[in-house]
């Protein structure tokens, strides 16, 4: 049973990775999955887009620019739907503007792997296990000027992936804490030749925290610490038509696996030198530790480009593209999305088309999000 538990963990931790010896693997990779249909409809980006109810995952500093006092958001993302139907990511968010300058927010992301029936022998009564993970977030955002805000956030992470052993009904979840630091810039509208325009930019350093450990005295796994930054521009054609273009880059702040002992084999599970790297030193070294130097560091950057067309603030069309090096995971996909807003409620949908040989777990999956914007309005001029 112990071997089964360890195998299950390794398969889950590596599920987003291609079969390549220098792909960076992390624990709790569900934190890197786009939890809402708006962001996933634009190529899995959101650090520099306009504020919405799901900004907690992408850039909570955007909440200071929210245009209504309260936002409540719910989303559902099926995972590996073509293989199994009870694996999914569920998300809920809530933000509240304290005043025109500040806001606070909370969110919950819950990843369930459904039910797994375990048997030692074919005729044994089955034991049902329900592996799951969740993250509970809180953040505070403050405008430092009319065009720039910053936010700090905290996150409690629980990962219960161990399967019961020796007849035990439950197993202890691995836990960790992490913090986020983010910033957001939104310029004032500026008149151009035939349209008005507005610049947007943002960054988010997320999941900064200690390693997570599943077994006492066992291997420690890095959290998916990540640097996300992007820039965007809104083409305000008239009062009814707006086109937003956004680009985004991501860099995992996790050490690159490499051959420390020069035996020709890269194995992060048995490599003592890799395990001894602390999370803080790993963050700083992640910019310069790739064995092939700067060229390989560039391959560890992912990029995405997305577009959103909004008509009368009631109907939205979206598309995007996400790209990752073939040597670092080979996630490449196009996305499509749409949104419909009626009074205080908005529903968003998205769909993903993989363009890589490595099949994406979210391929051919329709994702849903529902948002409610309530209370008084803020102009944010």
C-alpha positions in Angstrom: 0.0 0.0 0.0 2.9 2.4 0.8 4.3 1.8 -2.7 0.9 2.6 -4.2 0.7 5.8 -2.1 4.1 7.0 -3.3 3.4 6.1 -6.9 0.1 8.0 -6.8 1.8 11.1 -5.4 4.5 11.1 -8.0 2.0 10.7 -10.8 0.0 13.6 -9.5 2.9 15.9 -8.9 4.3 15.3 -12.4 1.0 15.3 -14.2 1.5 18.6 -15.9 4.9 17.7 -17.2 6.2 16.1 -20.3 8.7 13.3 -20.2 11.8 15.4 -20.1 14.7 15.2 -17.6 14.8 18.9 -16.9 11.1 19.7 -16.5 10.7 21.4 -13.1 8.2 19.5 -11.0 6.5 20.9 -7.8 4.0 19.9 -5.2 0.4 21.1 -5.2 0.5 22.0 -8.9 -3.3 22.7 -8.8 -2.3 26.2 -7.7 -1.0 26.8 -11.2 -4.3 25.8 -12.9 -6.4 28.7 -14.2 -9.5 28.5 -11.9 -11.8 30.8 -13.9 -13.2 30.8 -17.4 -12.3 34.5 -18.1 -8.6 34.0 -17.6 -8.6 30.5 -19.2 -10.4 31.9 -22.3 -7.5 34.3 -22.9 -4.7 31.8 -22.7 -4.4 31.4 -19.0 -3.4 35.0 -18.2 -4.7 37.5 -15.7 -2.0 39.5 -14.0 -2.5 42.6 -16.1 -6.1 42.3 -17.2 -8.9 44.5 -15.7 -10.3 43.7 -12.3 -12.7 40.8 -11.8 -13.9 38.5 -9.0 -11.0 36.1 -9.7 -8.2 38.5 -9.3 -7.1 36.8 -6.1 -5.3 34.1 -8.1 -3.8 36.3 -10.7 -3.1 39.7 -9.0 -5.0 40.7 -5.9 -3.7 44.3 -6.2 -6.3 44.7 -8.9 -9.1 44.7 -6.3 -8.2 48.3 -5.3 -9.5 49.3 -8.8 -12.7 47.3 -8.5 -15.7 49.3 -9.9 -18.2 47.9 -7.4 -18.1 47.4 -3.7 -18.6 43.7 -3.5 -17.8 40.8 -5.8 -18.7 37.1 -5.4 -17.3 34.5 -7.8 -17.8 30.8 -8.3 -16.2 28.5 -10.9 -16.0 24.8 -11.9 -13.2 23.3 -13.9 -13.5 19.6 -14.9 -10.0 17.9 -15.0 -9.1 14.9 -17.2 -12.8 14.8 -18.2 -12.1 12.5 -21.2 -10.8 9.8 -18.8 -12.7 10.2 -15.6 -15.7 12.4 -14.5 -15.1 13.1 -10.8 -11.8 15.0 -10.9 -12.3 18.8 -10.7 -11.1 22.1 -9.5 -13.7 24.3 -7.7 -13.1 27.9 -6.7 -14.9 30.6 -4.7 -13.9 34.2 -4.2 -15.2 37.2 -2.3 -13.9 40.8 -2.3 -15.1 43.9 -0.6 -13.9 47.5 -1.2 -13.3 49.2 2.1 -13.2 52.6 0.4 -12.0 54.1 -2.9 -8.4 53.3 -2.0 -8.4 49.8 -0.5 -10.0 46.4 -0.6 -9.8 43.0 1.1 -10.5 39.6 -0.4 -10.8 35.9 0.4 -10.8 32.8 -1.8 -10.9 29.0 -1.7 -9.6 26.6 -4.3 -10.5 23.0 -3.8 -9.1 20.2 -6.0 -10.7 16.8 -5.7 -9.5 13.6 -7.3 -12.8 11.9 -6.7 -13.2 8.5 -5.1 -10.5 5.7 -5.3 -11.4 2.2 -4.2 -8.5 0.3 -2.8 -8.1 -3.5 -2.5 -5.2 -5.6 -1.3 -6.7 -8.7 -3.1 -9.5 -9.0 -5.6 -12.0 -10.5 -3.1 -11.2 -8.1 -0.3 -13.8 -5.5 0.7 -12.9 -2.2 -0.9 -11.6 0.8 1.1 -12.7 4.2 -0.4 -10.2 7.1 -0.4 -11.0 10.6 -1.4 -7.6 12.4 -2.1 -8.0 16.2 -2.2 -6.1 19.5 -1.9 -7.2 23.0 -1.1 -5.8 26.5 -0.6 -7.5 29.2 1.5 -6.3 32.8 0.6 -6.7 36.2 2.1 -5.3 39.5 0.7 -5.4 43.3 1.3 -4.9 45.8 -1.6 -4.2 49.5 -1.3 -3.8 52.3 -3.9 -0.5 54.0 -3.5 -1.4 56.5 -6.2 -4.4 57.1 -8.6 -2.8 54.7 -11.1 -0.9 52.2 -9.0 -1.8 49.7 -6.2 0.0 46.9 -4.3 -1.2 43.9 -2.3 0.0 41.4 0.2 -1.7 38.1 0.6 -1.4 34.9 2.7 -2.3 31.3 1.8 -2.9 28.1 3.8 -2.3 25.0 1.7 -3.4 21.5 2.6 -2.6 18.5 0.4 -4.2 15.1 1.4 -2.9 12.8 -1.2 -1.7 9.9 1.0 -3.8 6.8 0.6 -4.8 4.8 3.7 -2.4 2.1 4.9 -2.8 -1.0 7.0 -6.6 -0.4 7.4 -6.3 3.2 8.6 -9.4 5.1 7.8 -7.7 8.5 7.4 -4.2 9.8 6.6 -2.7 13.1 7.7 -2.6 15.9 5.2 0.6 17.8 4.3 0.3 21.5 5.0 2.2 24.7 4.3 1.9 28.5 4.3 2.8 30.9 1.5 2.6 34.6 0.8 2.0 36.7 -2.3 3.3 40.2 -3.2 1.7 41.9 -6.2 1.4 45.3 -7.9 -1.0 46.7 -10.6 -0.8 49.8 -12.8 -3.8 51.2 -14.7 -3.3 54.5 -16.5 -5.9 57.2 -17.1 -7.7 57.2 -20.4 -5.8 59.0 -23.1 -7.1 60.3 -26.4 -5.3 58.9 -29.5 -6.1 59.7 -33.1 -9.4 57.8 -33.5 -9.9 56.1 -30.1 -9.2 56.4 -26.4 -6.7 54.1 -24.8 -5.6 52.9 -21.4 -2.4 51.0 -20.4 -2.4 48.2 -17.9 0.6 46.4 -16.2 1.0 44.0 -13.3 3.2 41.6 -11.4 2.7 38.9 -8.8 5.3 36.9 -6.9 3.2 34.1 -5.5 3.5 31.0 -3.3 6.5 32.1 -1.4 6.8 29.6 1.4 8.5 26.6 2.9 8.5 23.2 1.3 5.7 20.7 1.8 6.4 17.2 3.2 4.0 14.3 2.9 5.8 11.8 5.2 7.6 12.6 8.4 11.3 12.5 7.7 10.6 12.0 4.0 11.2 14.0 0.9 10.3 17.7 0.9 8.8 19.2 -2.2 8.9 22.8 -3.4 5.8 24.9 -3.6 5.1 26.4 -7.1 6.7 29.7 -6.3 6.1 31.9 -9.3 7.0 35.3 -10.8 4.2 36.5 -13.1 4.3 39.8 -15.0 2.4 41.3 -17.9 1.3 44.3 -19.8 -1.9 45.2 -21.7 -3.7 48.0 -23.6 -7.4 48.8 -23.9 -8.6 50.2 -27.3 -11.7 52.1 -26.3 -13.3 52.6 -29.7 -16.4 54.2 -28.3 -18.7 53.9 -25.3 -20.0 50.5 -26.5 -16.9 48.8 -28.0 -13.6 48.0 -26.2 -10.8 45.7 -27.3 -8.3 44.7 -24.7 -4.9 43.1 -25.6 -2.7 41.5 -22.9 0.6 39.6 -22.8 2.0 37.8 -19.8 5.2 35.9 -18.8 5.7 33.4 -16.1 8.9 32.0 -14.4 8.8 29.3 -11.8 11.0 30.3 -8.9 12.1 26.7 -8.3 15.6 25.2 -8.8 16.3 23.4 -12.1 16.9 19.7 -11.7 20.5 18.8 -12.6 23.2 16.2 -12.3 24.9 17.2 -9.0 27.1 14.1 -8.6 28.1 13.8 -12.3 26.8 10.3 -12.7 24.9 11.1 -15.9 21.5 10.7 -14.2 19.2 13.5 -13.0 16.9 12.2 -10.3 15.4 14.8 -8.0 13.9 12.2 -5.7 17.3 10.6 -4.7 19.6 13.6 -5.1 20.6 14.8 -1.7 22.1 18.0 -3.0 18.8 19.0 -4.7 16.8 18.2 -1.5 19.1 20.3 0.6 18.3 23.5 -1.3 16.1 25.7 0.8 13.1 27.5 -0.6 14.6 31.0 -0.2 17.9 30.1 -1.9 16.0 28.2 -4.5 14.0 31.3 -5.4 17.1 33.4 -5.9 19.1 30.6 -7.6 16.3 29.8 -10.0 17.4 32.7 -12.2 20.9 31.4 -12.9 21.0 27.6 -12.1 20.0 26.1 -15.4 22.9 23.8 -16.6 22.9 25.2 -20.1 23.1 28.8 -18.9 21.0 31.7 -20.0 19.6 30.0 -23.0 18.0 27.4 -20.8 16.8 30.0 -18.4 14.8 31.6 -21.2 13.2 28.2 -22.0 11.9 28.2 -18.4 9.8 31.3 -19.2 6.2 30.6 -20.4 4.3 33.3 -22.3 0.7 34.0 -23.2 -1.1 36.4 -25.4 -4.8 37.1 -25.0 -7.5 39.4 -26.4 -11.0 40.4 -25.1 -13.7 42.2 -27.0 -16.5 43.8 -24.9 -19.7 45.2 -26.2 -21.8 47.5 -24.0 -20.2 45.9 -21.0 -22.7 43.0 -21.5 -21.2 40.6 -24.0 -17.6 39.5 -24.2 -15.6 37.4 -26.7 -12.1 36.1 -25.9 -9.2 34.2 -27.3 -5.6 33.5 -26.4 -2.5 31.4 -26.9 -0.2 29.9 -24.3 3.3 28.6 -25.0 5.9 26.6 -23.1 9.2 25.2 -24.3 9.1 21.6 -25.5 12.0 20.9 -23.1 10.2 22.3 -20.1 6.8 20.7 -20.3 5.5 21.5 -23.9 2.2 23.0 -22.9 1.0 24.8 -26.0 -2.7 25.6 -26.6 -5.2 28.0 -28.1 -8.3 29.0 -26.1 -11.7 30.5 -26.8 -14.1 32.1 -24.4 -17.3 34.2 -24.0 -19.0 36.1 -21.3 -22.6 37.3 -20.8 -23.6 39.9 -18.2 -27.1 40.7 -17.1 -27.6 43.2 -14.3 -25.4 42.1 -11.4 -24.7 38.6 -12.7 -22.1 37.4 -15.2 -21.4 34.0 -16.6 -18.2 33.1 -18.5 -17.3 30.0 -20.5 -14.0 28.8 -22.0 -12.6 26.0 -24.2 -9.1 24.8 -24.8 -7.4 23.3 -28.0 -4.0 21.7 -27.4 -1.4 22.3 -30.2 1.4 20.2 -28.7 2.1 16.4 -28.9 1.8 16.2 -25.1 -1.9 16.1 -24.4 -3.2 18.8 -22.1 -5.4 17.5 -19.1 -7.9 20.3 -19.9 -8.2 19.6 -23.6 -11.7 19.6 -25.0 -13.0 20.8 -21.6 -15.7 23.4 -21.1 -15.1 25.6 -18.1 -17.7 27.7 -16.3 -17.6 30.7 -14.0 -20.3 32.8 -12.3 -19.8 36.3 -10.9 -22.0 38.7 -8.9 -21.1 42.4 -8.6 -23.0 44.1 -5.9 -23.2 47.4 -4.0 -22.2 50.9 -4.8 -20.1 51.8 -7.8 -16.6 53.4 -7.8 -15.4 55.5 -10.8 -11.6 54.9 -10.4 -10.8 57.9 -12.6 
